[in-house]
Amino acid sequence: RDRQGRLVSCEHDSRRVTCTEHDGSIAVLMDRFEGKALNAPNDVVVKSDDSIWFTDPGYGILMDYEGHRAPFELDTHVYRLDPQTMQAEVVADDFSRPNGLCFSPDESLLYIVDTGHSDGPDHPSNIRVFDVTAGGKLTNGRVFTDMRPGGSDGIRADRDGNIWSGAGWGGEGFDGVHCFDPDGTLIGTIHLPAPCANLCFGGLKKNRLFMTVSQSLFSIYVEANGAQSP
C-alpha cells in the first residue's frame, strides 16, 4: 500500500502496475516503458516519498498458467516510478529474474531477490542488497545471502533490520521462512509444508507474520515487528 492506504498492485494478466482507490476504482500507474509493454510486473514496494519500486521478471508471459504466453519486449529490470512526474526509470538491469524486494527500516538499503534459478541451476538464486541514494539511485550492489540449494521469493524487513524471506524448492526441511540478521547470517527458520511464496507483517503491532503457501494462508505471532507502513 502507499502512504494513503491505497493498494498498489502488480498484475501478470494485464501486465501493468495499478492503484486501487478507497472507492474501489482502479488507476493504471504503468503498463509500458519507452513504448514497449511491460513483461509481467511481479512485486512492488512503496517508499516513504511515495516512489514506487517494482520488479518485472516476466513469469506471466512465460506460460499460460500465470498469465498469457507472449514474447518479451523488454529485459528483466527493476523500475522506480516517480510519484510527482509519474516517469519511470530502470534502477537495476543486471538481474536474471528480479522478484521480491523490500527496504531496510531507514530506507537506506534496498534488498532484491533474484529467482533466476527457475531457469536452471547455473542461474542466480540469491538476495542482493543495494545502497539507496538521496536521488533514488541504487549503488554498491552486493550479495546479501545465497539461497541455494533452494530459492527465495517475497521478502520483508523487521524494525531491527532483519530480513524475513519466503523459501522453498531446496529439498526436505527447506520450505518455509528463513530469517537473516543484517549481516546475512541465518538466525531462524519457520518450517512449512510447502514453499512460501510471499509474506508480510500485519496486525496492530505488525507482529503477526502472514505467509502464502501454495493454496493456503498461514500466520504466526513473532517477537518482531514489521518495518513496513502504513
Contacts in CASP RR format, 6 or more apart in sequence:
PFRMAT RR
TARGET T0000
AUTHOR 0000-0000-0000
METHOD contacts of the structure
MODEL  1
RDRQGRLVSCEHDSRRVTCTEHDGSIAVLMDRFEGKALNAPNDVVVKSDD
SIWFTDPGYGILMDYEGHRAPFELDTHVYRLDPQTMQAEVVADDFSRPNG
LCFSPDESLLYIVDTGHSDGPDHPSNIRVFDVTAGGKLTNGRVFTDMRPG
GSDGIRADRDGNIWSGAGWGGEGFDGVHCFDPDGTLIGTIHLPAPCANLC
FGGLKKNRLFMTVSQSLFSIYVEANGAQSP
1 7 0 8 1.000
1 8 0 8 1.000
1 46 0 8 1.000
1 230 0 8 1.000
2 8 0 8 1.000
2 19 0 8 1.000
2 46 0 8 1.000
2 50 0 8 1.000
2 52 0 8 1.000
3 46 0 8 1.000
3 48 0 8 1.000
3 50 0 8 1.000
3 229 0 8 1.000
3 230 0 8 1.000
5 22 0 8 1.000
5 230 0 8 1.000
6 19 0 8 1.000
6 20 0 8 1.000
6 21 0 8 1.000
6 22 0 8 1.000
7 19 0 8 1.000
7 20 0 8 1.000
8 17 0 8 1.000
8 18 0 8 1.000
8 19 0 8 1.000
8 20 0 8 1.000
8 29 0 8 1.000
8 44 0 8 1.000
8 46 0 8 1.000
8 52 0 8 1.000
9 17 0 8 1.000
9 18 0 8 1.000
9 19 0 8 1.000
9 20 0 8 1.000
9 44 0 8 1.000
10 17 0 8 1.000
10 41 0 8 1.000
10 42 0 8 1.000
10 43 0 8 1.000
10 44 0 8 1.000
10 54 0 8 1.000
10 55 0 8 1.000
11 17 0 8 1.000
11 18 0 8 1.000
11 41 0 8 1.000
12 40 0 8 1.000
12 41 0 8 1.000
12 42 0 8 1.000
12 59 0 8 1.000
12 60 0 8 1.000
12 66 0 8 1.000
12 67 0 8 1.000
13 60 0 8 1.000
13 67 0 8 1.000
13 68 0 8 1.000
14 31 0 8 1.000
15 31 0 8 1.000
15 37 0 8 1.000
15 38 0 8 1.000
15 39 0 8 1.000
15 40 0 8 1.000
15 41 0 8 1.000
15 60 0 8 1.000
15 61 0 8 1.000
16 28 0 8 1.000
16 29 0 8 1.000
16 30 0 8 1.000
16 31 0 8 1.000
16 38 0 8 1.000
16 41 0 8 1.000
17 28 0 8 1.000
17 29 0 8 1.000
17 30 0 8 1.000
17 31 0 8 1.000
17 38 0 8 1.000
17 41 0 8 1.000
17 44 0 8 1.000
17 52 0 8 1.000
17 54 0 8 1.000
17 81 0 8 1.000
18 26 0 8 1.000
18 27 0 8 1.000
18 28 0 8 1.000
18 29 0 8 1.000
19 26 0 8 1.000
19 27 0 8 1.000
19 29 0 8 1.000
20 26 0 8 1.000
21 27 0 8 1.000
29 52 0 8 1.000
29 81 0 8 1.000
29 86 0 8 1.000
30 38 0 8 1.000
30 41 0 8 1.000
30 79 0 8 1.000
30 81 0 8 1.000
30 86 0 8 1.000
30 88 0 8 1.000
31 37 0 8 1.000
31 38 0 8 1.000
32 38 0 8 1.000
33 74 0 8 1.000
33 77 0 8 1.000
33 79 0 8 1.000
33 88 0 8 1.000
33 90 0 8 1.000
36 73 0 8 1.000
36 74 0 8 1.000
37 73 0 8 1.000
37 74 0 8 1.000
38 56 0 8 1.000
38 74 0 8 1.000
39 56 0 8 1.000
39 57 0 8 1.000
39 58 0 8 1.000
39 60 0 8 1.000
39 61 0 8 1.000
39 72 0 8 1.000
39 73 0 8 1.000
39 74 0 8 1.000
39 76 0 8 1.000
40 56 0 8 1.000
40 57 0 8 1.000
40 58 0 8 1.000
40 59 0 8 1.000
40 60 0 8 1.000
40 61 0 8 1.000
40 66 0 8 1.000
40 67 0 8 1.000
41 54 0 8 1.000
41 55 0 8 1.000
41 56 0 8 1.000
42 54 0 8 1.000
42 55 0 8 1.000
42 56 0 8 1.000
42 57 0 8 1.000
42 58 0 8 1.000
42 59 0 8 1.000
42 98 0 8 1.000
42 99 0 8 1.000
42 100 0 8 1.000
43 54 0 8 1.000
43 55 0 8 1.000
43 99 0 8 1.000
43 100 0 8 1.000
43 101 0 8 1.000
43 154 0 8 1.000
43 198 0 8 1.000
44 52 0 8 1.000
44 53 0 8 1.000
44 54 0 8 1.000
44 55 0 8 1.000
44 101 0 8 1.000
45 52 0 8 1.000
45 53 0 8 1.000
45 54 0 8 1.000
45 101 0 8 1.000
45 102 0 8 1.000
45 103 0 8 1.000
45 228 0 8 1.000
46 52 0 8 1.000
46 53 0 8 1.000
47 53 0 8 1.000
47 103 0 8 1.000
47 107 0 8 1.000
48 107 0 8 1.000
48 229 0 8 1.000
49 83 0 8 1.000
50 83 0 8 1.000
51 80 0 8 1.000
51 81 0 8 1.000
51 82 0 8 1.000
51 83 0 8 1.000
51 136 0 8 1.000
52 80 0 8 1.000
52 81 0 8 1.000
52 83 0 8 1.000
53 78 0 8 1.000
53 79 0 8 1.000
53 80 0 8 1.000
53 81 0 8 1.000
53 91 0 8 1.000
53 101 0 8 1.000
53 110 0 8 1.000
54 78 0 8 1.000
54 79 0 8 1.000
54 81 0 8 1.000
54 101 0 8 1.000
55 77 0 8 1.000
55 78 0 8 1.000
55 79 0 8 1.000
55 95 0 8 1.000
55 98 0 8 1.000
55 99 0 8 1.000
55 100 0 8 1.000
55 101 0 8 1.000
55 112 0 8 1.000
56 74 0 8 1.000
56 76 0 8 1.000
56 77 0 8 1.000
56 78 0 8 1.000
56 79 0 8 1.000
56 98 0 8 1.000
57 76 0 8 1.000
57 95 0 8 1.000
57 97 0 8 1.000
57 98 0 8 1.000
57 99 0 8 1.000
57 115 0 8 1.000
57 116 0 8 1.000
58 72 0 8 1.000
58 76 0 8 1.000
58 97 0 8 1.000
59 66 0 8 1.000
59 97 0 8 1.000
59 118 0 8 1.000
60 66 0 8 1.000
60 67 0 8 1.000
60 68 0 8 1.000
61 67 0 8 1.000
61 68 0 8 1.000
61 69 0 8 1.000
61 70 0 8 1.000
61 71 0 8 1.000
61 72 0 8 1.000
62 69 0 8 1.000
63 69 0 8 1.000
75 93 0 8 1.000
76 95 0 8 1.000
76 96 0 8 1.000
76 97 0 8 1.000
76 98 0 8 1.000
77 90 0 8 1.000
77 92 0 8 1.000
77 93 0 8 1.000
77 95 0 8 1.000
77 98 0 8 1.000
78 90 0 8 1.000
78 91 0 8 1.000
78 92 0 8 1.000
78 93 0 8 1.000
78 95 0 8 1.000
78 98 0 8 1.000
78 101 0 8 1.000
78 112 0 8 1.000
78 138 0 8 1.000
79 88 0 8 1.000
79 89 0 8 1.000
79 90 0 8 1.000
79 91 0 8 1.000
80 88 0 8 1.000
80 89 0 8 1.000
80 91 0 8 1.000
80 136 0 8 1.000
81 87 0 8 1.000
81 88 0 8 1.000
82 88 0 8 1.000
82 89 0 8 1.000
91 136 0 8 1.000
91 137 0 8 1.000
91 138 0 8 1.000
92 98 0 8 1.000
92 112 0 8 1.000
92 130 0 8 1.000
92 138 0 8 1.000
95 112 0 8 1.000
95 114 0 8 1.000
95 116 0 8 1.000
95 124 0 8 1.000
95 128 0 8 1.000
96 114 0 8 1.000
96 115 0 8 1.000
96 116 0 8 1.000
96 119 0 8 1.000
96 123 0 8 1.000
96 124 0 8 1.000
97 114 0 8 1.000
97 115 0 8 1.000
97 116 0 8 1.000
97 118 0 8 1.000
97 119 0 8 1.000
97 123 0 8 1.000
98 112 0 8 1.000
98 113 0 8 1.000
98 114 0 8 1.000
99 112 0 8 1.000
99 113 0 8 1.000
99 114 0 8 1.000
99 115 0 8 1.000
99 152 0 8 1.000
99 153 0 8 1.000
99 154 0 8 1.000
100 112 0 8 1.000
100 113 0 8 1.000
100 152 0 8 1.000
100 153 0 8 1.000
100 154 0 8 1.000
100 155 0 8 1.000
101 110 0 8 1.000
101 111 0 8 1.000
101 112 0 8 1.000
101 113 0 8 1.000
101 155 0 8 1.000
102 110 0 8 1.000
102 111 0 8 1.000
102 154 0 8 1.000
102 155 0 8 1.000
102 156 0 8 1.000
102 157 0 8 1.000
102 163 0 8 1.000
102 227 0 8 1.000
102 228 0 8 1.000
103 109 0 8 1.000
103 110 0 8 1.000
103 111 0 8 1.000
103 132 0 8 1.000
103 157 0 8 1.000
103 227 0 8 1.000
104 110 0 8 1.000
104 111 0 8 1.000
104 157 0 8 1.000
104 161 0 8 1.000
104 182 0 8 1.000
104 227 0 8 1.000
105 157 0 8 1.000
105 158 0 8 1.000
105 159 0 8 1.000
105 160 0 8 1.000
105 161 0 8 1.000
105 227 0 8 1.000
107 132 0 8 1.000
108 131 0 8 1.000
108 132 0 8 1.000
109 129 0 8 1.000
109 130 0 8 1.000
109 131 0 8 1.000
109 132 0 8 1.000
110 129 0 8 1.000
110 130 0 8 1.000
110 132 0 8 1.000
110 138 0 8 1.000
111 127 0 8 1.000
111 128 0 8 1.000
111 129 0 8 1.000
111 130 0 8 1.000
111 144 0 8 1.000
111 155 0 8 1.000
111 157 0 8 1.000
111 163 0 8 1.000
112 127 0 8 1.000
112 128 0 8 1.000
112 129 0 8 1.000
112 130 0 8 1.000
113 126 0 8 1.000
113 127 0 8 1.000
113 152 0 8 1.000
113 153 0 8 1.000
113 154 0 8 1.000
113 155 0 8 1.000
113 165 0 8 1.000
114 124 0 8 1.000
114 125 0 8 1.000
114 126 0 8 1.000
114 127 0 8 1.000
114 128 0 8 1.000
115 125 0 8 1.000
115 151 0 8 1.000
115 152 0 8 1.000
115 153 0 8 1.000
116 123 0 8 1.000
116 124 0 8 1.000
116 125 0 8 1.000
117 123 0 8 1.000
117 124 0 8 1.000
117 125 0 8 1.000
117 147 0 8 1.000
117 148 0 8 1.000
117 150 0 8 1.000
117 151 0 8 1.000
117 169 0 8 1.000
125 146 0 8 1.000
125 147 0 8 1.000
125 148 0 8 1.000
125 150 0 8 1.000
125 151 0 8 1.000
125 152 0 8 1.000
126 143 0 8 1.000
126 144 0 8 1.000
126 145 0 8 1.000
126 146 0 8 1.000
126 147 0 8 1.000
126 152 0 8 1.000
127 143 0 8 1.000
127 144 0 8 1.000
127 145 0 8 1.000
127 147 0 8 1.000
127 152 0 8 1.000
127 155 0 8 1.000
127 163 0 8 1.000
127 165 0 8 1.000
127 180 0 8 1.000
128 141 0 8 1.000
128 142 0 8 1.000
128 143 0 8 1.000
128 144 0 8 1.000
129 141 0 8 1.000
129 142 0 8 1.000
129 143 0 8 1.000
129 144 0 8 1.000
130 138 0 8 1.000
130 139 0 8 1.000
130 140 0 8 1.000
130 141 0 8 1.000
130 142 0 8 1.000
131 138 0 8 1.000
131 139 0 8 1.000
131 140 0 8 1.000
131 141 0 8 1.000
132 138 0 8 1.000
133 139 0 8 1.000
144 163 0 8 1.000
144 180 0 8 1.000
144 184 0 8 1.000
145 180 0 8 1.000
145 184 0 8 1.000
145 186 0 8 1.000
147 165 0 8 1.000
147 167 0 8 1.000
147 178 0 8 1.000
149 170 0 8 1.000
149 171 0 8 1.000
149 174 0 8 1.000
150 167 0 8 1.000
150 168 0 8 1.000
150 169 0 8 1.000
150 170 0 8 1.000
150 171 0 8 1.000
150 174 0 8 1.000
151 167 0 8 1.000
151 168 0 8 1.000
151 169 0 8 1.000
151 170 0 8 1.000
152 165 0 8 1.000
152 166 0 8 1.000
152 167 0 8 1.000
152 168 0 8 1.000
152 178 0 8 1.000
153 165 0 8 1.000
153 166 0 8 1.000
153 167 0 8 1.000
153 168 0 8 1.000
153 195 0 8 1.000
153 196 0 8 1.000
153 197 0 8 1.000
153 198 0 8 1.000
154 165 0 8 1.000
154 166 0 8 1.000
154 197 0 8 1.000
154 198 0 8 1.000
154 199 0 8 1.000
155 163 0 8 1.000
155 164 0 8 1.000
155 165 0 8 1.000
155 166 0 8 1.000
155 199 0 8 1.000
156 163 0 8 1.000
156 164 0 8 1.000
156 199 0 8 1.000
156 200 0 8 1.000
156 201 0 8 1.000
156 226 0 8 1.000
156 227 0 8 1.000
156 228 0 8 1.000
157 163 0 8 1.000
157 164 0 8 1.000
157 226 0 8 1.000
157 227 0 8 1.000
157 228 0 8 1.000
158 164 0 8 1.000
158 201 0 8 1.000
158 224 0 8 1.000
158 225 0 8 1.000
158 226 0 8 1.000
158 227 0 8 1.000
159 206 0 8 1.000
159 224 0 8 1.000
159 225 0 8 1.000
159 226 0 8 1.000
159 227 0 8 1.000
160 182 0 8 1.000
160 224 0 8 1.000
161 181 0 8 1.000
161 182 0 8 1.000
161 227 0 8 1.000
162 179 0 8 1.000
162 180 0 8 1.000
162 181 0 8 1.000
162 182 0 8 1.000
162 187 0 8 1.000
162 224 0 8 1.000
163 179 0 8 1.000
163 180 0 8 1.000
163 182 0 8 1.000
163 184 0 8 1.000
164 177 0 8 1.000
164 178 0 8 1.000
164 179 0 8 1.000
164 199 0 8 1.000
164 209 0 8 1.000
164 224 0 8 1.000
165 177 0 8 1.000
165 178 0 8 1.000
165 179 0 8 1.000
165 180 0 8 1.000
166 176 0 8 1.000
166 177 0 8 1.000
166 178 0 8 1.000
166 195 0 8 1.000
166 196 0 8 1.000
166 197 0 8 1.000
166 198 0 8 1.000
166 199 0 8 1.000
166 211 0 8 1.000
167 174 0 8 1.000
167 175 0 8 1.000
167 176 0 8 1.000
167 177 0 8 1.000
167 178 0 8 1.000
167 189 0 8 1.000
167 195 0 8 1.000
167 196 0 8 1.000
168 174 0 8 1.000
168 175 0 8 1.000
168 176 0 8 1.000
168 195 0 8 1.000
168 196 0 8 1.000
169 175 0 8 1.000
169 195 0 8 1.000
173 191 0 8 1.000
175 191 0 8 1.000
175 192 0 8 1.000
175 193 0 8 1.000
175 194 0 8 1.000
175 195 0 8 1.000
175 196 0 8 1.000
176 189 0 8 1.000
176 190 0 8 1.000
176 191 0 8 1.000
176 192 0 8 1.000
176 195 0 8 1.000
176 196 0 8 1.000
176 211 0 8 1.000
176 213 0 8 1.000
177 189 0 8 1.000
177 190 0 8 1.000
177 192 0 8 1.000
177 196 0 8 1.000
177 199 0 8 1.000
177 209 0 8 1.000
177 211 0 8 1.000
178 186 0 8 1.000
178 188 0 8 1.000
178 189 0 8 1.000
179 186 0 8 1.000
179 187 0 8 1.000
179 188 0 8 1.000
179 189 0 8 1.000
179 190 0 8 1.000
180 186 0 8 1.000
180 187 0 8 1.000
181 187 0 8 1.000
190 209 0 8 1.000
190 211 0 8 1.000
190 220 0 8 1.000
192 211 0 8 1.000
192 213 0 8 1.000
192 218 0 8 1.000
193 213 0 8 1.000
194 213 0 8 1.000
194 214 0 8 1.000
194 216 0 8 1.000
195 213 0 8 1.000
195 214 0 8 1.000
196 211 0 8 1.000
196 212 0 8 1.000
196 213 0 8 1.000
197 212 0 8 1.000
197 213 0 8 1.000
198 211 0 8 1.000
198 212 0 8 1.000
199 209 0 8 1.000
199 210 0 8 1.000
199 211 0 8 1.000
199 212 0 8 1.000
200 209 0 8 1.000
200 210 0 8 1.000
200 228 0 8 1.000
201 207 0 8 1.000
201 208 0 8 1.000
201 209 0 8 1.000
201 210 0 8 1.000
201 224 0 8 1.000
201 225 0 8 1.000
201 226 0 8 1.000
201 227 0 8 1.000
201 228 0 8 1.000
202 208 0 8 1.000
202 209 0 8 1.000
202 210 0 8 1.000
202 226 0 8 1.000
205 225 0 8 1.000
206 225 0 8 1.000
206 226 0 8 1.000
206 227 0 8 1.000
206 228 0 8 1.000
207 221 0 8 1.000
207 222 0 8 1.000
207 223 0 8 1.000
207 224 0 8 1.000
207 225 0 8 1.000
207 226 0 8 1.000
208 219 0 8 1.000
208 220 0 8 1.000
208 221 0 8 1.000
208 222 0 8 1.000
209 219 0 8 1.000
209 220 0 8 1.000
209 221 0 8 1.000
209 222 0 8 1.000
210 217 0 8 1.000
210 218 0 8 1.000
210 219 0 8 1.000
211 217 0 8 1.000
211 218 0 8 1.000
211 219 0 8 1.000
211 220 0 8 1.000
212 218 0 8 1.000
END
